[in-house]
Amino acid sequence: MQKIVDPSRETWKELLARPEQKDDELQAVCSEIFAEVRKNGDEALKKYTWFFDRVQIENCCVSEEEFAEAERMVPESLKEAIRRAGENIRGFHIRQQEACSKGPVWEGVEGVRCWQEVRPIDRVGLYVPGGTAPLFSTVLMLGIPAQIAGCGQVVLCTPPGKNGRVEPAILWTARYCGIFQVYKAGGIQAIAAMTFGTETIPGVDKIFGPGNQFVTAAKQFATTCRVAIDLPAGPSEVLVMADGLARPEFVAADLLSQAEHGRDSQVVLLTWAPEIVPAVEAELERQLALLPRREVALAALENSRCILVKDRETALEIANEYAPEHLILCTEEYHSLIPEIRNAGSVFLGNYAPESAGDYASGTNHTLPTHAYAKAYSGVGVASFTKCISFQEISREGLMHLAPVIEIMAENEQLVAHRNAVRIRREAIGK
């Protein structure tokens, strides 16, 4: 990790920059693949699955036989762990549904009633990363809120393994979440398939899920094709804010838990306690040597920072400016910091709240904004799978109250037809 001591405010922007993404090149690749998937459908999926994943797929639809095989292959201990995590995730997200119920009726003017009602999105697509670390936990994080929201159709795409099959734990978890349409497709081509629809994969109205820089670029490209996305979720990141009472071995473990996600992940240690820095560095070296994904984590650490500042207040300013996907407060009296946290995807409080808890089983969602998008975006929740529709019921008397306001505003915007839509009614009432 690069060590920076007491950086000046002028250097913060450069210091907190994420690893650079070649957006123009990625968008050009997305444009080419999207065009081919739109034109050639399943044949394009087969072509790019072989090109990128080196897997030949004849039918990208997961069969009942494959689901049954997954049921046999997943150990009972893992099934029980997924069930327990699912119960916590479901419990947390059900509370969100209760908060998203029909809003109160507002009657600002006699005869005018306004309110909002929540409706589920009809067709949603879930992207679940596969590859070297298939994330069956993401199935829980996306499938459960989609189920609670009541979405009519839920489609799941995930890359196949080298054997041409989907990771059994992903399939078992999909069935646990009530998802029956699972397809063997990954990367840009999977996002394109859910955007346009192919002979096999249905098109959707909104696409959810994390992924690498290619998936992120593809989701952003999908928005130009009139398909919504959950949020810009790119390479994973964590910022650990630690004081002198933090446990160095805990801090190092949290940093490595994000670093092992991928070579483009970024981890940041932010502290005003210089004495813990060498201890954390020693723990990083010790724990790193024991990791199966050591090379991946080591590459991520090359893009990472250890920032030593003069006091807690400066640390808070930097943390809010960085707007991390995950923020861990390994500090004394962390509750006093909560009101000062303005920008973060998900916050973990105290020495015994590892980021891994949020990734798997505490109940909160792990699909979160990265790349400083936490300044404007929230993480995924039940509300992400719904939309609010506003209603207004206006009586004859209500329209007569509003008519003078509407007419003069429409006239001054030179929208005469808008004015006439009210005037014709008002004149009819007056007869």
URKACOR-V742508 format. One record per pair of residues at least 12 apart in sequence whose ideal C-beta (glycine too) atoms are under 10 Angstrom apart, sorted by the first residue. I is the first residue (numbers start at 1). J is the second residue. Records with the same first field share a line. If there is no record, write none. Layout:
BEGIN
I = J + J
END
This chain:
BEGIN
1 = 255 + 259 + 267 + 268 + 269 + 277 + 280 + 281 + 284 + 300 + 301 + 302 + 303 + 304 + 305 + 306 + 307
2 = 15 + 301 + 302 + 303 + 304 + 305 + 306 + 307
3 = 269 + 277 + 281 + 305 + 306 + 307 + 308
4 = 305 + 306 + 307 + 308 + 309
5 = 274 + 277 + 306 + 307 + 308 + 309 + 310
6 = 272 + 307 + 308 + 309 + 310 + 314
7 = 305 + 307 + 308 + 309 + 314 + 318
9 = 314 + 317 + 318 + 321
12 = 307 + 317 + 318 + 321 + 322
13 = 321
15 = 268 + 305 + 307 + 318 + 321 + 322
16 = 239 + 266 + 268 + 305 + 307 + 318 + 319 + 321 + 322 + 323 + 324 + 372
17 = 266 + 303 + 322 + 371 + 372
18 = 234 + 235 + 237 + 264 + 265 + 266 + 303 + 322 + 370 + 371 + 372
19 = 213 + 234 + 235 + 237 + 263 + 264 + 265 + 266 + 300 + 302 + 303 + 304 + 371
20 = 264 + 303
21 = 213 + 216 + 217 + 234 + 235 + 264 + 371
22 = 213 + 217
23 = 213 + 216 + 217 + 220
25 = 217
26 = 188 + 213 + 214 + 216 + 217 + 218 + 220 + 221
27 = 217 + 218 + 220 + 221 + 224
28 = 217
29 = 188 + 214 + 217 + 218 + 221
30 = 188 + 191 + 192 + 214 + 217 + 218 + 219 + 220 + 221 + 222 + 224
31 = 188 + 221 + 224
32 = 188
33 = 45 + 47 + 48 + 51 + 52 + 187 + 188 + 189 + 191 + 192 + 214 + 218 + 221
34 = 188 + 189 + 191 + 192 + 193 + 195 + 196 + 218 + 221 + 222 + 224 + 225
35 = 192 + 196
36 = 48 + 189 + 192
37 = 185 + 188 + 189 + 190 + 191 + 192 + 193 + 194 + 195 + 196 + 197 + 198 + 201
38 = 192 + 193 + 195 + 196 + 197 + 198 + 225
39 = 196
40 = 198 + 199
41 = 192 + 193 + 196 + 197 + 198 + 199 + 200 + 201
42 = 57 + 58 + 59 + 60 + 61 + 185 + 193 + 198 + 199 + 200 + 201
43 = 198 + 199
44 = 189 + 192 + 193 + 198
45 = 57 + 60 + 157 + 183 + 184 + 185 + 186 + 189 + 190 + 192 + 193 + 198 + 199 + 200 + 201
46 = 58 + 59 + 60 + 185 + 189
47 = 189
48 = 185 + 186 + 187 + 188 + 189 + 190 + 192 + 193
49 = 159 + 160 + 164 + 184 + 185 + 186 + 187 + 189 + 190
51 = 187 + 189
52 = 159 + 186 + 187 + 188 + 189 + 214
53 = 130 + 131 + 159 + 160 + 161 + 162 + 164 + 184 + 185 + 186 + 187 + 189
54 = 162
55 = 159 + 160 + 161 + 162 + 163 + 164 + 165 + 184 + 186
56 = 160 + 164
57 = 160 + 164 + 165 + 183 + 184 + 185
58 = 164
59 = 164 + 183 + 184 + 200
60 = 157 + 160 + 182 + 183 + 184 + 185 + 189 + 190 + 193 + 198 + 199 + 200 + 201
61 = 181 + 182 + 183 + 184 + 185 + 200 + 201
62 = 156 + 158 + 160 + 165 + 166 + 170 + 171 + 174 + 180 + 181 + 182 + 183 + 184
63 = 165 + 182
64 = 180
66 = 164 + 165 + 166 + 168 + 171 + 182 + 184
67 = 166 + 168 + 171 + 172 + 174 + 175 + 180 + 182
68 = 171
69 = 165 + 168 + 171
70 = 165 + 166 + 167 + 168 + 169 + 170 + 171 + 172 + 173 + 174 + 175 + 182
71 = 168 + 171 + 172 + 175
72 = 168 + 172
73 = 165 + 167 + 168 + 169 + 171 + 172
74 = 136 + 167 + 168 + 169 + 170 + 171 + 172 + 173
75 = 168 + 169
78 = 136 + 168 + 169 + 172 + 173
79 = 169 + 172 + 173 + 176
81 = 360 + 361
82 = 136 + 137 + 139 + 140 + 169 + 172 + 173 + 176 + 177 + 360 + 361
83 = 140 + 173 + 176
84 = 360 + 361
85 = 137 + 140 + 141 + 144 + 173 + 357 + 359 + 360 + 361 + 362 + 363
86 = 139 + 140 + 143 + 144 + 173 + 176 + 177 + 361 + 363
87 = 144 + 361 + 363
88 = 140 + 144 + 357 + 360 + 361 + 362 + 363 + 364
89 = 137 + 140 + 141 + 143 + 144 + 145 + 148 + 177 + 360 + 361 + 362 + 363 + 364 + 365 + 366
90 = 140 + 144 + 145 + 147 + 148 + 177 + 363
91 = 144 + 363
92 = 144 + 145 + 362 + 363 + 364 + 365 + 381 + 382
93 = 141 + 144 + 145 + 146 + 147 + 148 + 149 + 363 + 364 + 365 + 380 + 381 + 382 + 383 + 385
94 = 144 + 145 + 148 + 382
95 = 363 + 381 + 382
96 = 145 + 148 + 149 + 365 + 381 + 382 + 383 + 384 + 386
97 = 118 + 145 + 148 + 149 + 150 + 381 + 382 + 383 + 385 + 386
98 = 382
99 = 381 + 382 + 383
100 = 116 + 118 + 148 + 149 + 381 + 382 + 383 + 385 + 386 + 388
101 = 117 + 118
102 = 115 + 116 + 117 + 118 + 388 + 391
103 = 115 + 116 + 117 + 118 + 388 + 390 + 391
104 = 116
105 = 391 + 393
106 = 392
107 = 393 + 398
108 = 398 + 401 + 402
109 = 394 + 397 + 398 + 399 + 400 + 401 + 402 + 405
110 = 395 + 397 + 398 + 400 + 401
111 = 393 + 394 + 395 + 396 + 397 + 398 + 399 + 400 + 401 + 402
112 = 392 + 393 + 394 + 395 + 397 + 398 + 399 + 401 + 402
113 = 391 + 392 + 393 + 394 + 395 + 398
114 = 390 + 391 + 392 + 393 + 394
115 = 389 + 390 + 391 + 392 + 393
116 = 387 + 388 + 389 + 390 + 391
117 = 387 + 388 + 389 + 390 + 391
118 = 149 + 150 + 382 + 383 + 386 + 387 + 388 + 389
119 = 149 + 150 + 386 + 387 + 388 + 389
120 = 146 + 148 + 149 + 150 + 151 + 152 + 382 + 385 + 386 + 387
121 = 146 + 149 + 150 + 151 + 152 + 153 + 154 + 204 + 205 + 206 + 208 + 228 + 384 + 385 + 386 + 387
122 = 151 + 152 + 153 + 204 + 205 + 206
123 = 151 + 152 + 153 + 154 + 155 + 194 + 197 + 202 + 203 + 204 + 205 + 206 + 227
124 = 142 + 143 + 145 + 146 + 149 + 151 + 152 + 153 + 154 + 155 + 156 + 194 + 204 + 205 + 206 + 207 + 208 + 228 + 230 + 384 + 385
125 = 142 + 146 + 153 + 154 + 155 + 156 + 157 + 181 + 183 + 190 + 191 + 193 + 194 + 195 + 201 + 202 + 203 + 204 + 205 + 206 + 207 + 208 + 209 + 219 + 222 + 227 + 229
126 = 138 + 139 + 141 + 142 + 143 + 146 + 151 + 154 + 155 + 156 + 157 + 158 + 174 + 177 + 179 + 181 + 182 + 194 + 204 + 206 + 207 + 208 + 209 + 230 + 367
127 = 142 + 155 + 156 + 157 + 158 + 159 + 185 + 186 + 187 + 190 + 191 + 194 + 207 + 208 + 209 + 210 + 211 + 215 + 218 + 219 + 229 + 230 + 233
128 = 141 + 142 + 143 + 156 + 157 + 158 + 159 + 166 + 167 + 170 + 173 + 174 + 179 + 182 + 186 + 190 + 208 + 209 + 210 + 211
129 = 158 + 159 + 170 + 186 + 187 + 209 + 210 + 211 + 212 + 215 + 261 + 262
130 = 157 + 158 + 159 + 160 + 161 + 166 + 167 + 170 + 184 + 186 + 187 + 211
131 = 158 + 159 + 161 + 167 + 186 + 187 + 211 + 212 + 262
132 = 161 + 262 + 293 + 296
133 = 167 + 260 + 261 + 262 + 293 + 296
134 = 158 + 159 + 161 + 166 + 167 + 168 + 169 + 170
135 = 158 + 167 + 169 + 170 + 173 + 209 + 210 + 211 + 261 + 359 + 366
136 = 158 + 166 + 167 + 168 + 169 + 170 + 171 + 172 + 173 + 174 + 176 + 360
137 = 169 + 170 + 173 + 359 + 360 + 361 + 366
138 = 156 + 158 + 170 + 173 + 208 + 209 + 210 + 211 + 359 + 365 + 366 + 367
139 = 156 + 158 + 169 + 170 + 171 + 172 + 173 + 174 + 175 + 176 + 177 + 179 + 182 + 209
140 = 173 + 174 + 176 + 177 + 360 + 361 + 365 + 366
141 = 177 + 208 + 209 + 210 + 358 + 359 + 360 + 364 + 365 + 366 + 367 + 368 + 379 + 380 + 381
142 = 154 + 156 + 177 + 179 + 208 + 209 + 210 + 230 + 365 + 366 + 367 + 380 + 384 + 385
143 = 156 + 173 + 174 + 175 + 176 + 177 + 178 + 179 + 208
144 = 173 + 176 + 177 + 178 + 365 + 382
145 = 177 + 208 + 365 + 367 + 380 + 381 + 382 + 383 + 384 + 385 + 386
146 = 177 + 178 + 179 + 206 + 208 + 380 + 382 + 384 + 385 + 386
147 = 177 + 178 + 179 + 382 + 385
148 = 381 + 382 + 385 + 386
149 = 381 + 382 + 383 + 384 + 385 + 386 + 387
150 = 382 + 385 + 386
151 = 204 + 205 + 206 + 385 + 386
152 = 205
153 = 181 + 202 + 204 + 205
154 = 174 + 177 + 178 + 179 + 180 + 181 + 182 + 204 + 208 + 385
155 = 179 + 180 + 181 + 182 + 183 + 193 + 194 + 197 + 201 + 202 + 203 + 204 + 207
156 = 170 + 171 + 173 + 174 + 177 + 179 + 180 + 181 + 182 + 183 + 185 + 190 + 194 + 208 + 209
157 = 181 + 182 + 183 + 184 + 185 + 186 + 187 + 189 + 190 + 191 + 193 + 194 + 201 + 204 + 207 + 209
158 = 170 + 171 + 174 + 182 + 183 + 184 + 185 + 186 + 190 + 209
159 = 184 + 185 + 186 + 187 + 189 + 190 + 211 + 215
160 = 183 + 184 + 185 + 186
161 = 184
164 = 184
165 = 184
166 = 182 + 183 + 184
170 = 182
181 = 200 + 201 + 202
183 = 198 + 200 + 201 + 202
184 = 200 + 201
185 = 198 + 200 + 201
186 = 211 + 212 + 214 + 215
187 = 211 + 212 + 214 + 215 + 218
188 = 211 + 214 + 215 + 217 + 218 + 219 + 221 + 222
189 = 201 + 214 + 218
190 = 207 + 209 + 211 + 215 + 218
191 = 207 + 209 + 211 + 214 + 215 + 216 + 217 + 218 + 219 + 220 + 221 + 222 + 225 + 227 + 229
192 = 218 + 221 + 222 + 225 + 227
194 = 206 + 207 + 208 + 209 + 218 + 219 + 222 + 227
195 = 207 + 218 + 219 + 221 + 222 + 223 + 224 + 225 + 226 + 227 + 229
196 = 222 + 225 + 227
203 = 225 + 227
204 = 222 + 227 + 228
205 = 226 + 227 + 228 + 387
206 = 222 + 227 + 228 + 229 + 230 + 384 + 385 + 387
207 = 219 + 222 + 223 + 227 + 228 + 229 + 230
208 = 228 + 229 + 230 + 231 + 233 + 367 + 380 + 384 + 385
209 = 229 + 230 + 233 + 367 + 380
210 = 230 + 231 + 233 + 234 + 235 + 236 + 261 + 325 + 366 + 367 + 368 + 370 + 380
211 = 233 + 234 + 235
212 = 234 + 235 + 261 + 262 + 263 + 264
213 = 234 + 235 + 262 + 264
214 = 234
215 = 233 + 234
216 = 229 + 231 + 232 + 233 + 234 + 235 + 370 + 371
217 = 232 + 234
219 = 231 + 232 + 233 + 234
220 = 232 + 234
228 = 384 + 387
229 = 384
230 = 367 + 368 + 369 + 377 + 378 + 379 + 380 + 381 + 384 + 385
231 = 345 + 367 + 368 + 369 + 370 + 373 + 374 + 376 + 377 + 378 + 379 + 380 + 384
232 = 369 + 370 + 371 + 372 + 373 + 376 + 377
233 = 325 + 345 + 366 + 367 + 368 + 369 + 370 + 371 + 373 + 377 + 379 + 380
234 = 262 + 264 + 265 + 325 + 369 + 370 + 371 + 373
235 = 258 + 261 + 262 + 263 + 264 + 265 + 266 + 300 + 303 + 325 + 370 + 371
236 = 257 + 258 + 259 + 260 + 261 + 262 + 264 + 265 + 266 + 267 + 300 + 325 + 326 + 355 + 359 + 366 + 368 + 370
237 = 258 + 259 + 261 + 264 + 265 + 266 + 267 + 268 + 300 + 303 + 304 + 322 + 323 + 324 + 325 + 326 + 327 + 345 + 368 + 370 + 371 + 372 + 374
238 = 254 + 255 + 256 + 257 + 258 + 259 + 261 + 265 + 266 + 267 + 268 + 269 + 304 + 324 + 325 + 326 + 327 + 328 + 345 + 346 + 348 + 355
239 = 254 + 255 + 258 + 266 + 267 + 268 + 269 + 270 + 305 + 307 + 315 + 318 + 319 + 322 + 323 + 324 + 325 + 326 + 327 + 328 + 329 + 344
240 = 252 + 254 + 255 + 258 + 267 + 268 + 269 + 270 + 271 + 280 + 306 + 319 + 324 + 326 + 327 + 328 + 329 + 330 + 331 + 348 + 355
241 = 268 + 269 + 270 + 271 + 272 + 307 + 309 + 312 + 315 + 316 + 318 + 319 + 324 + 327 + 328 + 329 + 330 + 331 + 334 + 337 + 341 + 347
242 = 254 + 269 + 270 + 271 + 272 + 273 + 276 + 277 + 280 + 315 + 328 + 329 + 330 + 331 + 351
243 = 271 + 272 + 273 + 276 + 312 + 315 + 329 + 330 + 331 + 332 + 333 + 334
244 = 271 + 272 + 273 + 274 + 275 + 276 + 331 + 332
245 = 273 + 276 + 330 + 331 + 332 + 333 + 351
246 = 269 + 271 + 273 + 276 + 279 + 280 + 328 + 329 + 330 + 331 + 332 + 350 + 351
247 = 276 + 279 + 280 + 283 + 330 + 351 + 352
248 = 275 + 276 + 277 + 278 + 279 + 280 + 281 + 282 + 283 + 284 + 330
249 = 279 + 280 + 282 + 283 + 284 + 286 + 287
250 = 280 + 283 + 328 + 330 + 350 + 351 + 352 + 353 + 354
251 = 269 + 271 + 276 + 277 + 279 + 280 + 283 + 284 + 328 + 330 + 351
252 = 269 + 279 + 280 + 281 + 282 + 283 + 284 + 285 + 286 + 287 + 288
253 = 283 + 284 + 287 + 354 + 355 + 356
254 = 267 + 269 + 326 + 328 + 330 + 348 + 351 + 353 + 354 + 355 + 356
255 = 267 + 268 + 269 + 280 + 283 + 284 + 287 + 288 + 297 + 300 + 301 + 304 + 306 + 328 + 355
256 = 283 + 284 + 287 + 288 + 290 + 291 + 293 + 294 + 297 + 298 + 300 + 301
257 = 287 + 291 + 297 + 326 + 328 + 354 + 355 + 356 + 359
258 = 297 + 300 + 304 + 324 + 325 + 326 + 328 + 355 + 356 + 359
259 = 284 + 288 + 291 + 293 + 294 + 296 + 297 + 298 + 299 + 300 + 301 + 302 + 303 + 304
260 = 288 + 291 + 292 + 293 + 294 + 295 + 296 + 297 + 298 + 300
261 = 293 + 296 + 297 + 300 + 359
262 = 293 + 296 + 297 + 299 + 300
263 = 295 + 296 + 297 + 298 + 299 + 300 + 301 + 302 + 303
264 = 296 + 299 + 300 + 303
265 = 296 + 297 + 299 + 300 + 301 + 303 + 304 + 325 + 370
266 = 300 + 301 + 302 + 303 + 304 + 305 + 322 + 324 + 325 + 370 + 371
267 = 284 + 297 + 300 + 301 + 303 + 304 + 305 + 306 + 324 + 326
268 = 303 + 304 + 305 + 306 + 307 + 318 + 319 + 322 + 324 + 327
269 = 281 + 284 + 304 + 305 + 306 + 307 + 308 + 328 + 330
270 = 305 + 306 + 307 + 308 + 309 + 314 + 315 + 316 + 318 + 319 + 322 + 324 + 327 + 328
271 = 306 + 307 + 308 + 309 + 312 + 315 + 330 + 331
272 = 307 + 308 + 309 + 310 + 311 + 312 + 313 + 314 + 315 + 331
273 = 308 + 312 + 331
274 = 308
276 = 308 + 330
277 = 306 + 307 + 308
280 = 306
281 = 306
284 = 297 + 298 + 301 + 304 + 306
288 = 301
305 = 322
307 = 319 + 322
312 = 331 + 332 + 333 + 336 + 337 + 340
313 = 340
315 = 331 + 337 + 340
316 = 337 + 340 + 341 + 342
317 = 340
319 = 337 + 340 + 341 + 342 + 343 + 344 + 347
320 = 340 + 341 + 342 + 343 + 344 + 374 + 375
321 = 342 + 343 + 372 + 375
322 = 343 + 344 + 372 + 374 + 375
323 = 342 + 343 + 344 + 345 + 369 + 370 + 371 + 372 + 373 + 374 + 375 + 376 + 377
324 = 343 + 344 + 345 + 346 + 347 + 368 + 369 + 370 + 371 + 372 + 374
325 = 344 + 345 + 346 + 355 + 366 + 367 + 368 + 369 + 370 + 371 + 372 + 373 + 374 + 379
326 = 344 + 345 + 346 + 347 + 348 + 354 + 355 + 358 + 359 + 366 + 368 + 370 + 374
327 = 341 + 343 + 344 + 345 + 346 + 347 + 348 + 349 + 355 + 374
328 = 344 + 346 + 347 + 348 + 349 + 350 + 351 + 353 + 354 + 355 + 358
329 = 341 + 344 + 347 + 348 + 349 + 350 + 351 + 353
330 = 348 + 349 + 350 + 351 + 352 + 353 + 354
331 = 349 + 350 + 351
332 = 350 + 351
334 = 347 + 348 + 349 + 350 + 351 + 353
335 = 349 + 350
337 = 349
342 = 374 + 375
343 = 369 + 372 + 373 + 374 + 375 + 376
344 = 368 + 369 + 374 + 375 + 379
345 = 358 + 364 + 365 + 366 + 367 + 368 + 369 + 370 + 373 + 374 + 377 + 378 + 379 + 380
346 = 358 + 359 + 362 + 364 + 365 + 366 + 367 + 368 + 369 + 374 + 378 + 379
347 = 364
348 = 362 + 364
358 = 379
364 = 379 + 381
365 = 378 + 379 + 380 + 381 + 382 + 384
366 = 379 + 380
367 = 379 + 380 + 381 + 384
368 = 380
394 = 425
396 = 425 + 426 + 428 + 429
397 = 429
399 = 422 + 425 + 426 + 429
400 = 422 + 425 + 426 + 429 + 430
402 = 422 + 426
403 = 419 + 422 + 423 + 425 + 426 + 427 + 429
404 = 422 + 426
405 = 422
406 = 418 + 419 + 421 + 422 + 423 + 426
407 = 419 + 420 + 421 + 422 + 423 + 426
410 = 422 + 423
END
